[in-house]
Amino acid sequence: MTTKRNGQLHLGAFLYFTGHHHAGWRHPASGVEQMFDIKLYERMAKTAERGKFDMIFFADLLHLIYPGRAAAGMLDPVSLLSALSMVTSQVGLTATISTTYNDPFHVARRMATLDLLSGGRAGWNIVTSQVDAEAHNFGKEKHPEHSLRYKMAAEFVEVVTRLWDSWDDDALVLDRKAGIFADVSKLHTVDYEGTWYRSKGPLVTPRPPQGYPVLIQAGSSEPGQAFASQVGEIIFTAQQSLTAAQSFYRTLKAKIAAVGRESDSLLIMPGLSPILGGTEEEARRRERELLELIDPEDAVMMVSGILQFDLSSYPADGPLPEIPNPVEASNGMKSRVQLIMDLAHTEGLSIIELGRRLLGARGHMQFVGTPEQLADLMEEWYVNFGCDGFNIMPPVLPGDLDEFVDHVVPVLQHRGLFRNEYEGSTLRDHLGLKRPSPGHFIQPIA
């Protein structure tokens, strides 16, 4: 395969419940019995570090999904990553925190703490949350409207970054003899008063080792892309084909250029959920095993929930009915709704087929084949500017992460597409991202 770009791709290990396949928890190889045990997560974090991954990533949901029917429930990701920082030394530690149901000061402190504890390995996936069920858990009647959430998120992130900048890099003095802990001229108030948020500052923790923990964004809608072009350094996305991925890549890189940012200041990493086998037939057999574990009702429920349209009265083996303006009507992830509609119509999937496809990889690209074939696909996407790397989403955890590290990573390394060793110590080092300097848009404390 002819190389069309230089450099090496980036890899994230997306660790979700006991696997990204909806029924993966039911598979005999899953670690579901240890789902709330730190030992499971220690094993996976160490595996990712052994595979030289740039980072591990934990999503977060603020409502319970599929109780009684799927692996439901979630540990707090930042608390979990803080524990894992003690058993790893190089892999990046990234997590979702919602801007809609948190306070900027709280988030600034938590992420600065994680960055300090880990020696500069933290990353924040900035989301605005999705559904009314999350609002209900915080005493609110309804989830804010989609475009409003992004306006609020932009202000939220501005407050957080100002708080991180409220300590200069050299503010800590620690002079025992003179009795000076910090140089107060290098501590700054924020005095932020916006439409939705206010904060006095300064933060109660020093400036993070990375300046800012790496800022990640996962929205692919128009407001999401606009937001990512301003503040994102990694964008997680869901693409089903190289053509679609290339189009998204070109569009987003053009958007960041339009706001004066360099092309390599934002990395695009689509989700990829691989089902691997020593042969293609073995991989197909594993795919069938997992599909058979999905309850048909769950498949229909999944599509109904995402499209916010009750499909229970329609034939499950029939096509999607005409649904009026599903993207416009959605107050959740609009880009995901569009992807689902495109997938159903392009491939002519029935409701149950569509539901099973979504439950197999939660709307992301699913690959079935051998390690060499997967490496071929990853190389094709990377060298042809479909992505800057991938967020690997193992269907069944922890075993499928081991499979990827043991059988795919060596192929990528042999081809020169992935590192053999870490060359730096921080997540920004791994990703090739610059360390931001303080903004100095706030006044020194008197």
KEDREN-841784 format. One record per residue (C-alpha): residue number from 1; y, x, z. Coordinates in Angstrom, 2 decimals. Each point is the difference from the previous one (the first is absolute). Layout:
// KEDREN-841784
  seq        Y        X        Z
  NUM        Y        X        Z
...
//
This chain:
// KEDREN-841784
  seq        Y        X        Z
    1     0.00     0.00     0.00
    2     3.37     1.49    -1.06
    3     2.41     0.52     2.89
    4     3.36    -1.67    -0.64
    5     1.69     0.83     3.29
    6    -0.14     2.85     2.49
    7    -0.69    -0.16     3.70
    8    -2.57    -1.77     2.13
    9    -0.41    -3.63     0.96
   10     0.46    -1.38     3.51
   11    -2.54    -1.93     2.05
   12     0.37    -2.47     2.83
   13    -2.92    -1.41     1.99
   14     0.76    -3.67     0.66
   15    -2.10    -0.85     3.08
   16    -0.20    -3.79     0.26
   17    -2.19    -1.73     2.59
   18    -3.56     1.16    -0.82
   19     0.65     0.05    -3.74
   20     2.11    -1.59    -2.72
   21    -2.75    -2.24    -1.30
   22     0.36    -3.39     1.66
   23    -3.71    -0.13     0.86
   24    -0.37     3.73     0.55
   25    -0.19    -0.53     3.76
   26    -3.28    -1.87    -0.53
   27    -1.59     2.94    -1.82
   28    -2.52     1.98     2.12
   29     1.99     3.20    -0.62
   30     3.25    -1.31     1.47
   31     1.32     1.15     3.36
   32     1.05    -3.48     1.10
   33    -1.48     0.43     3.48
   34     2.50     2.84     0.56
   35     2.96    -1.78    -1.54
   36     1.98     0.18     3.25
   37    -1.36     3.39     1.07
   38     2.09     3.16    -0.48
   39    -3.13     1.96    -0.96
   40    -0.25    -1.82    -3.36
   41     3.57     0.90    -0.89
   42    -0.39     3.58     1.20
   43    -2.96     0.39    -2.35
   44     1.90    -1.39    -2.99
   45     3.16     2.01     0.69
   46    -2.01     3.21     0.25
   47    -1.83    -0.88    -3.23
   48     3.30    -0.51    -1.83
   49     1.29     3.31     1.33
   50    -3.22     1.72    -1.06
   51     0.63    -1.41    -3.47
   52     3.57     1.42     0.04
   53     1.56    -3.47    -0.42
   54     3.78    -0.09     0.17
   55    -0.15    -2.82     2.53
   56    -1.89    -2.80     1.64
   57     1.60    -3.44     0.01
   58    -0.40    -3.03     2.25
   59     1.33    -3.38    -1.09
   60     1.13    -2.59     2.53
   61    -0.05    -3.77     0.08
   62     1.71    -2.08     2.65
   63    -2.27    -3.01    -0.27
   64    -3.76    -0.56     0.20
   65    -1.78    -0.47    -3.34
   66    -3.42    -1.53    -0.64
   67    -1.05    -0.18     3.67
   68    -3.75    -0.52     0.25
   69    -0.53     0.73    -3.70
   70     1.21     3.57    -0.47
   71     0.81     3.12     1.98
   72     3.12    -1.36     1.70
   73     2.38     1.66     2.40
   74     1.92     3.25    -0.13
   75     0.90     2.80     2.37
   76     3.66     0.98     0.17
   77     0.22     2.65    -2.73
   78     2.66     2.25     1.54
   79    -1.84     0.16     3.33
   80    -3.19     0.77    -1.92
   81     1.66     2.75    -2.05
   82     1.48     1.54     3.14
   83    -3.53     0.36     1.36
   84    -1.25     1.42    -3.31
   85     2.78     2.57    -0.04
   86    -1.86     1.70     2.84
   87    -3.26     0.42    -1.95
   88     1.50     1.01    -3.37
   89     2.38     2.80    -0.92
   90     1.04    -0.41    -3.62
   91    -0.67    -3.40    -1.57
   92     3.01    -2.33    -0.18
   93     0.09    -3.04     2.30
   94     1.58    -3.11    -1.54
   95     0.20    -3.65     1.02
   96     1.56    -3.34    -0.81
   97     2.79    -1.35     2.20
   98     1.72    -3.26    -0.92
   99     3.80    -0.10    -0.15
  100    -0.02    -3.78     0.47
  101    -1.66    -0.04     3.44
  102     1.20     3.21     1.61
  103     3.25     1.56     1.20
  104     1.48     3.10    -1.71
  105     0.43     1.98     3.22
  106    -3.60    -0.64     0.99
  107    -1.33     1.07    -3.42
  108     2.23     3.09    -0.12
  109    -1.32     1.11     3.39
  110    -3.67    -0.71    -0.73
  111     0.00     1.84    -3.32
  112     2.03     2.93     1.33
  113    -2.50     0.28     2.86
  114    -2.95     0.01    -2.40
  115     1.68     2.64    -2.15
  116     0.68     2.17     3.06
  117    -3.51    -0.39     1.44
  118    -1.65     0.80    -3.33
  119     2.21     2.93    -0.96
  120     1.62    -1.80    -2.93
  121    -2.79    -2.10    -1.50
  122     1.34    -3.57     0.36
  123     0.75    -2.55    -2.69
  124     1.30    -3.58     0.22
  125    -1.14    -2.68    -2.45
  126     2.96    -2.38    -0.05
  127    -1.04    -3.64    -0.51
  128     1.75    -3.31     0.50
  129    -3.17    -1.98     0.94
  130    -1.46    -2.87    -1.99
  131    -0.70    -3.38     1.53
  132     1.21    -2.67     2.42
  133    -2.95     0.72     2.33
  134     1.67     3.29     0.90
  135     3.29    -1.77     0.73
  136    -1.81    -2.42     2.31
  137    -1.30     2.90     2.12
  138     3.59     1.06     0.64
  139     1.33    -3.42     0.95
  140     1.51    -0.73    -3.40
  141    -0.61    -3.14    -2.05
  142     0.01     1.56    -3.46
  143    -0.26     3.38    -1.68
  144     3.33     1.10    -1.55
  145     0.39    -0.46    -3.76
  146    -1.24     2.85    -2.22
  147     3.28     1.44    -1.33
  148     1.70    -0.42     3.39
  149    -2.76     2.07     1.64
  150     0.76     2.92    -2.29
  151     3.71    -0.18     0.79
  152    -0.87     0.04     3.67
  153    -2.45     2.87    -0.55
  154     2.66     2.14    -1.72
  155     2.29    -0.41     3.00
  156    -2.92     0.60     2.40
  157    -0.88     3.32    -1.67
  158     3.64     1.09     0.01
  159     0.16    -0.53     3.76
  160    -3.27     1.89     0.54
  161     1.06     3.00    -2.08
  162     3.38     0.13     1.73
  163    -1.81     0.06     3.33
  164    -2.21     2.88    -1.19
  165     3.20     1.80    -1.01
  166     1.61    -0.58     3.41
  167    -1.36     3.36     1.17
  168     0.87     3.10    -2.04
  169    -2.95     2.26    -0.73
  170     1.31     2.60     2.45
  171     1.21    -2.40     2.71
  172    -2.65     1.10     2.50
  173     1.19     3.06     1.92
  174    -2.43     0.16     2.95
  175     2.01     2.69     1.76
  176    -1.48     0.11     3.51
  177     2.44     2.59     1.29
  178     3.13    -1.84    -1.12
  179    -1.49    -3.39     0.80
  180     0.58    -1.35    -3.52
  181    -2.74    -2.21    -1.38
  182     1.75    -1.09    -3.22
  183     3.32     0.68    -1.70
  184     1.80    -3.33     0.35
  185     2.26     0.81    -2.95
  186    -3.15    -0.22    -2.13
  187    -1.04    -3.42     1.28
  188     1.59    -2.93    -1.80
  189     0.58    -3.67     0.54
  190    -0.97    -2.36    -2.81
  191     2.28    -2.96     0.76
  192    -1.69    -2.01    -2.73
  193     1.03    -3.63    -0.48
  194    -1.55    -1.67    -3.02
  195    -0.79    -3.52    -1.06
  196    -3.36    -0.10     1.78
  197    -0.20     3.06     2.24
  198     2.15     1.86     2.52
  199    -0.69     3.27     1.79
  200     2.09     2.35     2.15
  201    -2.13     3.16     0.08
  202    -0.78     2.81     0.31
  203    -3.78    -0.09    -0.09
  204    -1.85     1.13     3.14
  205    -2.21     2.44    -1.93
  206     1.12     3.08    -1.97
  207     0.16     0.02    -3.79
  208    -3.54    -0.11    -1.43
  209    -1.50     3.27    -1.31
  210     0.04    -1.38    -3.55
  211     3.58    -1.21     0.31
  212    -1.32    -3.45    -0.84
  213    -3.67    -0.95     0.07
  214    -1.04    -0.61    -3.62
  215     1.24    -3.43    -1.15
  216    -2.62    -2.09    -1.80
  217     0.42    -3.37    -1.69
  218    -2.61    -2.38    -1.37
  219     1.88    -2.69    -1.94
  220    -0.17    -0.18    -3.80
  221     2.19    -3.09    -0.48
  222     3.52     0.43    -1.37
  223     1.59     0.04     3.49
  224    -2.80     2.31     1.15
  225     0.59     2.43    -2.86
  226     3.75    -0.02     0.56
  227    -0.57     0.73     3.70
  228    -2.53     2.77    -0.78
  229     2.38     1.63    -2.49
  230     2.59     0.33     2.77
  231    -2.07     1.12     3.01
  232    -3.68     0.40    -0.93
  233    -1.73     3.38    -0.21
  234    -3.48    -1.41    -0.68
  235    -0.76    -3.37    -1.49
  236    -3.41    -1.62     0.41
  237    -0.72    -2.32    -2.91
  238    -2.83    -2.05    -1.52
  239    -0.69     0.58    -3.70
  240    -3.09    -1.05    -1.94
  241     0.37     2.05    -3.19
  242     1.46     3.30    -1.18
  243     2.39    -1.86    -2.32
  244     1.38    -2.09     2.87
  245     0.18     3.05     2.24
  246     1.92     2.00    -2.62
  247     2.48    -2.84    -0.46
  248     0.57    -0.26     3.75
  249     0.30     3.79     0.28
  250     2.63     0.21    -2.75
  251     1.97    -2.92     1.41
  252     0.15     1.30     3.55
  253     0.74     3.60    -0.98
  254     2.88    -1.32    -2.15
  255     1.32    -2.00     2.95
  256     0.12     3.03     2.29
  257     1.68     2.06    -2.72
  258     2.62    -2.74    -0.34
  259     0.97     0.42     3.66
  260     0.22     3.77    -0.33
  261    -3.36     0.97     1.46
  262    -2.36     2.66    -1.37
  263    -3.24    -1.20    -1.59
  264    -2.25     1.78     2.50
  265     1.85    -1.45     3.02
  266    -2.17    -3.13    -0.22
  267    -3.78     0.09    -0.47
  268    -1.92    -2.96    -1.44
  269    -3.49    -0.50     1.43
  270    -2.00    -3.05    -1.14
  271    -2.91    -1.26     2.07
  272    -3.50     0.89    -1.19
  273    -3.18    -1.39     1.57
  274    -3.09     1.91    -1.20
  275    -3.61    -1.15     0.19
  276    -1.98     3.16    -0.71
  277    -3.58     0.79    -0.90
  278    -1.99     2.97    -1.22
  279    -0.42    -1.96    -3.23
  280     1.92    -2.89    -1.53
  281    -2.89    -2.35     0.72
  282    -0.07     1.02     3.65
  283     3.73    -0.69     0.26
  284    -0.45    -3.42    -1.68
  285    -2.79    -0.82     2.46
  286     2.33     0.81     2.90
  287     2.69    -2.21    -1.56
  288    -2.46    -2.92    -0.24
  289    -1.07     0.50     3.63
  290     3.58    -0.34     1.15
  291     0.83    -2.94    -2.27
  292    -2.99    -1.94     1.34
  293     1.42     0.33     3.52
  294     3.18    -1.93    -0.94
  295    -0.08    -3.66     0.96
  296     1.09    -2.16    -3.01
  297     2.31    -2.00     2.28
  298     1.76     3.23     0.98
  299     0.57     0.83    -3.67
  300     1.67    -3.36    -0.65
  301     1.96     0.21     3.25
  302     1.30     3.44    -0.95
  303     1.43    -1.12    -3.33
  304     1.41    -3.19     1.54
  305     1.72     1.98     2.74
  306     1.64     2.55    -2.26
  307     1.12    -2.57    -2.58
  308     0.95    -2.50     2.74
  309    -1.81    -2.71    -1.96
  310    -3.07    -1.88     1.33
  311    -2.87     0.64    -2.44
  312    -2.76    -1.54     2.13
  313    -0.22    -3.13    -2.19
  314    -0.39     1.96    -3.25
  315    -3.35     1.29    -1.37
  316    -0.49     3.49     1.45
  317    -1.70     1.16    -3.20
  318     2.84    -1.37    -2.15
  319     3.29     1.61    -1.04
  320     3.19    -0.02     2.02
  321     1.85    -3.30    -0.50
  322     3.60    -0.02    -1.13
  323     2.08     0.91     3.05
  324     3.76    -0.61    -0.25
  325     2.06     3.17     0.43
  326    -2.37     1.83     2.39
  327     2.03     3.21     0.07
  328     3.32    -1.74     0.64
  329    -1.59    -2.24     2.63
  330    -1.48     2.92     1.94
  331     1.82     1.24     3.09
  332    -2.56     2.77     0.50
  333    -0.82     2.86    -2.35
  334     1.34    -1.22    -3.35
  335    -1.27     3.01    -1.92
  336    -3.54    -0.65     1.26
  337     0.16    -3.64    -1.10
  338     1.06     1.09    -3.49
  339    -2.81     2.55    -0.14
  340    -2.55    -2.65     0.95
  341     1.22    -2.45    -2.61
  342    -0.09     2.71    -2.66
  343    -3.50     1.06     1.05
  344    -1.36    -3.55    -0.13
  345     1.42    -0.73    -3.44
  346    -0.63     3.40    -1.60
  347    -3.66     0.16     1.02
  348    -0.68    -3.75    -0.01
  349    -1.27     0.00     3.57
  350    -1.16    -3.14     1.80
  351     1.45    -0.82     3.41
  352    -3.02     1.45     1.80
  353    -0.08     3.10    -2.22
  354     3.68     0.57     0.64
  355    -0.47    -0.48     3.73
  356    -2.90     2.42     0.15
  357     1.95     2.56    -2.02
  358     2.88    -0.26     2.45
  359    -2.26     0.13     3.03
  360    -1.75     3.03    -1.43
  361     3.15     2.15     0.09
  362     2.77    -2.34     1.22
  363     1.62    -0.13    -3.43
  364    -0.14     3.74    -0.67
  365    -1.97     1.75    -2.71
  366    -3.71     0.20     0.69
  367    -2.10     2.72    -1.59
  368    -3.79    -0.08    -0.31
  369    -1.80     3.12    -1.21
  370    -0.82     3.64     0.71
  371     2.24     2.63     1.62
  372     0.48     1.75    -3.37
  373     1.02    -3.27    -1.65
  374     2.46    -0.72     2.80
  375     1.50     3.47    -0.36
  376     0.37    -0.69    -3.75
  377     1.97    -3.17     0.72
  378     2.20     1.67     2.62
  379     0.73     2.90    -2.33
  380     0.82    -2.33    -2.88
  381     2.48    -1.99     2.09
  382     1.59     3.11     1.47
  383     0.44     2.13    -3.13
  384     1.26    -3.00    -2.01
  385     2.71    -0.88     2.55
  386    -1.57    -3.13     1.44
  387     0.39     1.30     3.55
  388     0.69     2.99     2.22
  389    -3.20    -0.52     1.97
  390    -2.12    -2.73     1.55
  391    -0.36    -1.88     3.25
  392    -3.79     0.00     0.40
  393    -1.34    -3.27     1.44
  394    -3.69     0.42     0.96
  395    -1.89    -3.33    -0.23
  396    -2.18     0.73     3.06
  397     1.11     2.27     2.80
  398    -0.68     2.58     1.20
  399    -2.73     0.99    -2.48
  400     1.85    -0.54    -3.28
  401     2.75     2.39     1.10
  402    -2.66     2.66     0.56
  403    -1.38    -0.71    -3.48
  404     3.40     0.53    -1.58
  405     0.71     3.20     1.93
  406    -3.46     1.46    -0.61
  407    -0.42    -0.94    -3.66
  408     3.37    -0.76    -1.66
  409     2.37     2.47     1.66
  410    -2.09     3.04    -1.12
  411     0.15    -1.23    -3.62
  412     3.77    -0.39     0.18
  413     0.31     3.45     1.58
  414    -2.20     1.58    -2.68
  415     2.29    -1.48    -2.66
  416     3.10     1.35     1.72
  417     1.27    -3.50     0.70
  418    -0.05     0.19     3.80
  419     0.64     2.60     2.68
  420    -2.72     2.17     1.48
  421     1.98     0.67     3.17
  422     3.16    -1.32     1.63
  423     2.98     2.25    -0.77
  424     2.40    -1.45     2.57
  425    -0.05    -1.69     3.37
  426     2.09    -3.17    -0.43
  427    -0.57    -3.12    -2.06
  428     3.09     0.87    -2.04
  429    -1.57     3.38    -0.74
  430    -3.18    -1.69    -1.27
  431     1.96    -2.40    -2.20
  432     2.59     2.48    -1.28
  433     2.86    -2.09     1.42
  434     3.26     1.53     1.19
  435     1.05    -0.20     3.64
  436     3.13    -2.19     0.21
  437     3.05     1.47     1.68
  438     1.92    -2.02     2.61
  439     2.49    -2.45    -1.46
  440     2.87     0.83     2.39
  441     1.51    -3.44    -0.49
  442     0.29    -0.61     3.74
  443     2.43     1.28     2.62
  444    -0.85     2.59     2.72
  445    -0.28    -1.28     3.56
  446     3.17     0.66     1.96
//
